Amino acid sequence: MPEVDITIGGRTFEVACQEGEQHFLQSAAKMLDDEARVLTSQIGRIPEARMLLMAGLMLADKSAGMDDKMRELEAKIAEQAEEIESLKNTPLPMPERIEVPVVPARLTESLAEMTARAESLASEIEEKAAR
């Protein structure tokens, strides 16, 4: 069983762990050390047992807060998953009927006649202007 030296709050401890778990132990020790350093910077030198207890409680508090946040997020994800499922099962709306107005043929013919007359008048004016 490997033994790992860890430092917490400026104090070194020798801790045994399972083979392959050294990295996890060092990572956990670093988290505990970070909390212990905060304590020693605020309070100063404190007895080892009290430092470890307080650092552990501070980590537990953070962990509890993260657990609460995780439960909230899981509930929100579940709620959104239900909404997505509900939307998937909702039938599609009926297509909306759109009516496009049609220009009557008689009006189209009248406009064509007016255009022809206007072009004819324009040609006459151009001829007179050219003379």
N, C-alpha and C positions, 0 to 999 in steps of 0.2 A: 504494500500500500504506500503510494508516494506521499511524501511530506512536503508541504509548501510553506515558505516563509511569507507571511502577510504583514503589512504595517497598517495599523489603525490608530489614528490620533497621535502619531509619532512614536508609537510603541510597536515592537515587532513580536509576532506570535508564530509559533510553529504549529501547523494544522495538518492533519492527515486527511486524505480524500481517496476516492476510488480512482483507478487508473483511467486516464482520459478526461477527468473532471477538473483538472488543474485550472484550465482557463476559466471555467464557470466560477470556481472558488475565488480566483483572483479578481474576477469582475464583481462578484458580490462583496468582496473585501474592499474594493475601491469605492463602491457605493457607501459602505459603512464608514470608511475613512473620510469620505467627503463630508458626511454628516458630523463626524467627530471633529473634524477641522473647524467646522462652523461653530460647534460648541466651544472648543478651546479658544477660538478667536473672540468669542463673546464673553465667556466666563473666565478664561484663563485655565491654569492647570487644575484638573479635578481628578479624584480617585478613579483608577482604571475601571472598576466595576460600575461606578456611576456613569462614566463616559460611555461605556459600552451599552448600558441600559438606555441612557438618553438617546444615543445615536440610533439604537435599534427601534426605540419608540418613534423617533422622527421618521425613520424609513417606513415603519408600519403605518404611520399616519399618511404618508405619501401614497403608499400602496393601497390603503383603504379609499383614499380619494380617487385613485386611478380605477379601482374596482367599481366605485359608484359611477364614475364617468363611463366606464365600459358598459355597465348595465343600462345606462341611459341610451347609449349609442346602439346597443343591441336591440333595445325596445324600439328605437326609431327605425332601425333597419327592418325589423319585423313588420312594423306598421307600413313602411314603404313597400315591402314585398307584398303585403296583403293588398295594398292599393294597386300595385302593378298587376297582380293576379286578377283583381276585380276589373281593371281596365281591359285586360286581355279577354275576359269573358263577357264583356259588354258587347252586344251586337252593334254592328256599324249602323250609323244613321242612314235613313233613306236618302237617296240622292235628291238634291234640291232641283226643282224644275225651274228653269230660267227661260223666259220668253223673250225672244229677240224681235223687236218691231220690224215689220217688212215695209219697205217703201212701195206704195202702190205703183203699178205699171203706168197708169195714166199720168202720175206726177213725173215719173222718169221721162216719159215722152214729152211732156210739156217743157221740162228743163232742157231736153235735147233740142227742142224747137227754138227756145229762147237763146240757147248757145249758138245755134246756127245763124239766127238773125243778128246777134251781136257780132259774130265773125264777119258776116256780110257787110254790116254797117262799118266795121273797122276797115275792111278792104276798100269800100267806097271812099272813106275819109282819106286813106293813104293815097288812093289814085288822084283825088282832087288836090291833095297837098303836093303831090309830085308834079303836077301841071303847072 
